[in-house]
Amino acid sequence: MKEDHPPSSALTKKPAITALVAPDAIAARAEAALARAETYARTADAANTLRAYRSDWIHYASWCEAHGFVCAPAAPETVGAYLADMATTLSPATLRRRLAAIGKMHRYNTLPWDPADQAIQRPLRGILRAHAQAPRQARALSLDHLRALLQTCDLSARGRRDRLLLLLGFSGALRRSEIVDLQVTDLLVTQTGIMLTISRSKTDATGKGATLGLPRGRTPQTCPVTAFESWQAVALRKAGPLFRRISVAGRVAETALRPYAVQRILTRRAEAAGIPLDQLSPHALRVGFITEAYERGIRDEDIMAHTRHRDLRTMRGYVRRAGLISESPAGLLGL
């Protein structure tokens, strides 16, 4: 008989543990402490990560229901069958994330879980061997392309906002999530430029934060300070989200941009500037900074301090791809 699968809320709700509390005078305080622990546990992962896991879990649970399998606690053979069934429709990277989501739900709900079980690993290795794909790498946005994008930004509210977004994204080597999370108070204008505070990022789960220095630009068109002051002149906000939605009528809203809006802005500006869109994503701003900095001879450690990379290999991966042609030994053969 088919068993019901756990609801999608299983990723955010752990089984009740009130049985751990002694029925005495301290019970109320113990319950409050457990509730606080549960609250912190729910925020242990980034919101975007939890949303992705939740979506992956719902897909897996629905598949189990449709095929008559019990989704939790999952038999390793069930997980292996799911991965095999999805092998031709999902990328290897997505399959790995689905597997991580299944494991996350099991561990969070203290259910037995062994991802190393051969009933899971052998099908997974076979899938990766048969359907291997080269990872897609973000294209670097060159400084010339950045200038072309900035030329499409007029003095309308939308143009001023987009100019600042592009400049901060590039000069700060920011991730898309970091861009939309910026608050007005995260920017402090000084005589020499902007002190930019990043409160939380992908590699800073504990929220230690980081502060970057962005010097004034050589021209008004590429100056972060000028762009910030121009946007503030129409946004008229001293606090709250830095980058906000703008209505069709040009009114600045109270709500912050969503992460997907950064891609739309970049796409719209690239089309207006006549820049090819192949693999041009918001990450191109960050990769573009790394590439330009490397080509100007800036030291690895200085680039990493600015981009907040922890692994030199990751940062150098972007650099290597950018120099595949210019630094190729084939150029020394005299062809």
C-alpha positions in Angstrom: 0.0 0.0 0.0 1.3 3.4 -1.0 2.2 5.6 1.9 1.7 9.4 1.9 4.9 11.4 1.4 5.8 14.2 3.9 4.5 17.6 2.9 6.8 20.2 1.3 7.0 21.9 4.7 9.2 19.1 5.9 12.2 21.0 5.0 11.3 23.8 7.4 9.5 22.0 10.1 11.2 19.5 12.3 9.2 16.8 14.3 8.0 18.0 17.7 10.6 17.4 20.4 8.5 18.6 23.4 8.9 15.1 24.9 12.4 16.2 25.9 11.0 18.8 28.3 10.4 17.8 31.9 6.9 18.6 33.2 8.0 20.9 36.0 8.4 24.6 36.7 11.2 25.0 34.1 9.1 23.5 31.3 8.0 26.9 30.0 11.5 28.2 29.8 12.7 24.9 28.2 10.0 25.2 25.6 11.0 28.7 24.8 14.6 27.7 24.5 13.7 24.9 22.1 11.5 27.3 20.1 14.5 29.7 19.7 16.7 26.8 18.7 14.2 25.8 16.0 14.0 29.4 14.8 17.8 29.6 14.4 17.8 26.2 12.7 15.4 27.4 10.1 17.8 30.3 9.2 20.9 28.1 9.0 20.7 28.0 5.2 20.2 30.9 2.9 16.7 31.6 1.7 17.5 30.9 -1.9 19.1 27.6 -1.0 16.0 26.6 1.0 13.7 27.5 -1.8 15.7 25.4 -4.2 15.7 22.5 -1.8 12.0 22.8 -1.2 11.3 22.7 -5.0 13.6 19.7 -5.5 12.0 17.8 -2.6 8.5 18.4 -4.0 9.6 17.1 -7.4 11.1 14.0 -5.8 8.1 13.3 -3.5 5.7 13.7 -6.4 7.7 11.3 -8.5 7.6 8.7 -5.6 3.9 9.1 -5.3 3.3 8.6 -9.0 5.5 5.5 -9.1 4.3 3.9 -5.9 7.4 4.4 -3.8 7.8 5.6 -0.2 9.7 8.9 -0.4 10.7 9.1 3.3 12.5 7.4 4.9 13.9 6.7 1.4 15.3 3.3 0.5 18.6 3.8 -1.4 17.1 1.8 -4.3 14.3 4.3 -4.5 16.7 7.3 -4.7 18.8 5.4 -7.3 15.7 4.7 -9.4 14.7 8.4 -9.2 18.1 9.6 -10.4 18.1 7.1 -13.2 14.6 8.1 -14.4 15.7 11.8 -14.4 19.0 11.1 -16.1 18.0 12.2 -19.6 15.9 15.2 -18.6 18.0 16.9 -15.9 21.6 18.0 -16.0 24.2 16.3 -13.8 24.4 19.5 -11.7 20.7 19.5 -11.1 20.7 15.8 -10.2 23.4 16.4 -7.6 21.3 19.2 -6.1 18.2 17.0 -6.0 20.2 14.4 -4.2 21.4 17.1 -1.7 17.8 18.2 -1.2 16.6 14.6 -0.4 19.5 14.2 2.1 18.8 17.6 3.6 15.2 16.7 4.4 16.2 13.3 5.9 18.9 14.8 8.1 16.8 17.7 9.3 14.1 15.3 10.3 16.5 12.8 11.9 15.6 10.1 9.3 18.2 7.5 8.3 20.3 8.7 5.3 23.4 7.3 3.7 24.3 9.0 0.4 27.3 6.7 0.0 25.1 3.6 -0.3 26.1 1.9 -3.6 22.4 1.7 -4.6 22.7 5.5 -4.9 26.3 6.0 -5.9 26.6 3.4 -8.7 23.6 4.7 -10.7 24.9 8.3 -10.1 28.4 7.4 -11.4 26.9 5.7 -14.4 24.7 8.7 -15.2 27.6 11.1 -14.9 29.7 8.9 -17.2 27.0 8.6 -19.8 25.7 12.2 -19.6 28.7 14.2 -18.7 28.5 17.9 -19.5 31.1 20.7 -19.5 30.1 23.3 -16.9 28.7 26.5 -18.3 31.0 29.4 -17.4 29.9 33.0 -17.3 31.2 35.2 -20.0 33.3 38.1 -18.7 32.0 41.6 -19.3 34.9 43.7 -20.6 35.4 47.3 -19.6 34.6 48.4 -23.1 31.3 46.5 -22.9 30.6 48.0 -19.5 31.0 51.5 -21.0 28.7 50.6 -23.9 26.1 49.5 -21.4 26.4 52.7 -19.4 25.9 54.7 -22.5 22.3 53.3 -22.8 21.5 54.7 -19.3 19.8 58.1 -19.6 18.7 60.5 -16.8 15.4 58.8 -16.2 14.8 57.1 -12.9 15.3 53.7 -14.5 18.5 54.9 -16.3 20.0 56.3 -13.1 19.2 53.1 -11.2 20.6 50.8 -13.8 23.8 52.9 -14.2 24.5 52.6 -10.4 23.7 48.9 -10.5 26.1 48.2 -13.3 28.9 50.2 -11.8 28.6 48.7 -8.3 28.2 45.2 -9.7 31.4 45.6 -11.8 33.6 47.7 -9.6 32.6 45.8 -6.4 32.7 42.4 -8.1 29.3 41.7 -6.6 27.1 38.6 -6.9 23.5 39.1 -8.0 22.2 38.4 -4.5 24.6 40.9 -3.0 23.4 43.6 -5.4 19.7 43.3 -4.6 20.5 43.0 -0.8 22.3 46.3 -0.7 20.7 48.9 1.6 21.1 52.7 1.2 23.0 52.8 4.5 25.5 50.3 3.1 27.1 53.1 1.0 29.1 55.8 2.7 30.4 58.6 0.4 33.8 60.0 1.3 36.1 62.5 -0.4 37.9 59.7 -2.3 35.0 57.4 -3.2 32.5 55.0 -1.6 32.9 52.7 1.4 30.6 49.8 0.4 29.5 47.4 3.2 28.3 43.9 2.2 26.4 42.6 5.2 26.1 39.0 4.0 27.2 37.0 1.0 27.3 33.5 -0.4 30.6 32.7 1.3 29.7 34.6 4.5 27.0 32.5 6.1 27.6 33.8 9.6 27.2 37.4 8.5 30.6 38.8 9.4 30.3 41.2 6.6 32.9 42.9 4.4 33.8 46.5 3.5 35.1 47.5 0.1 36.6 50.7 -1.1 35.4 52.0 -4.5 37.4 55.1 -5.7 35.8 57.9 -7.6 35.8 57.3 -11.4 38.0 59.2 -13.8 34.9 60.3 -15.7 31.4 61.2 -14.5 30.0 58.4 -16.7 32.0 55.7 -14.9 32.1 57.2 -11.4 30.3 55.2 -8.7 29.9 58.3 -6.5 28.3 60.3 -9.3 26.0 57.4 -10.1 24.9 57.0 -6.5 24.2 60.7 -6.0 22.3 60.8 -9.3 20.1 57.9 -8.2 19.5 59.3 -4.8 18.3 62.5 -6.3 15.3 60.7 -7.7 15.0 57.8 -5.3 14.9 60.1 -2.3 15.5 57.4 0.3 17.9 57.6 3.3 17.3 54.0 4.3 15.8 50.7 3.0 16.7 48.9 -0.2 19.2 50.7 -2.5 17.8 49.2 -5.7 14.0 49.4 -6.0 11.4 48.6 -8.5 10.3 51.3 -10.8 6.7 51.4 -12.3 5.9 51.9 -15.9 5.1 55.5 -15.1 8.6 56.0 -13.6 7.6 56.0 -9.9 10.2 54.5 -7.5 8.6 51.8 -5.4 9.3 50.9 -1.8 10.1 47.2 -2.7 13.6 46.0 -3.5 14.5 44.4 -6.8 14.3 40.6 -6.9 17.4 38.7 -8.0 16.0 37.8 -11.4 15.5 41.5 -12.2 19.3 41.9 -12.4 19.3 39.5 -15.4 16.5 41.5 -17.0 18.3 44.8 -16.6 21.5 43.3 -18.0 19.6 41.8 -21.0 17.8 45.0 -21.8 20.9 47.1 -21.6 22.9 44.6 -23.7 20.3 44.6 -26.4 20.2 48.4 -26.5 24.0 48.5 -26.7 24.2 45.8 -29.4 26.2 43.4 -27.2 25.8 39.6 -27.9 23.9 37.9 -25.1 25.6 34.5 -25.3 26.2 33.4 -21.7 25.9 37.0 -20.6 24.6 36.7 -17.0 24.8 38.9 -13.9 27.9 36.9 -13.0 29.6 38.5 -16.0 30.0 41.7 -13.9 32.0 39.9 -11.3 34.0 37.8 -13.8 34.6 40.9 -15.8 36.2 42.7 -12.8 38.4 39.7 -12.1 39.6 39.4 -15.7 40.3 43.2 -16.1 42.2 43.3 -12.8 44.3 40.3 -13.8 45.1 41.8 -17.2 46.4 44.9 -15.4 48.8 43.0 -13.3 47.0 43.2 -10.0 48.2 40.6 -7.5 46.1 37.5 -6.9 45.8 38.2 -3.2 44.6 41.8 -3.8 41.9 40.6 -6.3 40.8 37.9 -3.8 40.6 40.4 -1.0 38.3 42.5 -3.1 36.1 39.7 -4.6 36.0 37.8 -1.2 37.2 34.6 -2.9 38.4 31.9 -0.4 39.8 29.5 -3.0 42.6 30.7 -5.3 41.7 27.9 -7.7 38.2 29.3 -8.2 39.4 32.8 -8.9 42.2 31.6 -11.2 39.7 29.5 -13.1 38.0 32.7 -14.4 41.4 34.1 -15.3 42.6 31.0 -17.1 39.6 31.0 -19.3 40.1 34.6 -20.2 43.7 33.9 -21.2 43.2 30.7 -23.2 44.0 32.6 -26.5 46.2 35.5 -25.4 48.5 33.2 -23.4 48.4 30.1 -25.5 51.7 28.5 -26.3 50.5 28.0 -29.8 51.0 31.8 -30.3 54.8 31.2 -29.9 55.0 28.8 -32.8 55.0 31.4 -35.5 52.0 30.0 -37.3 
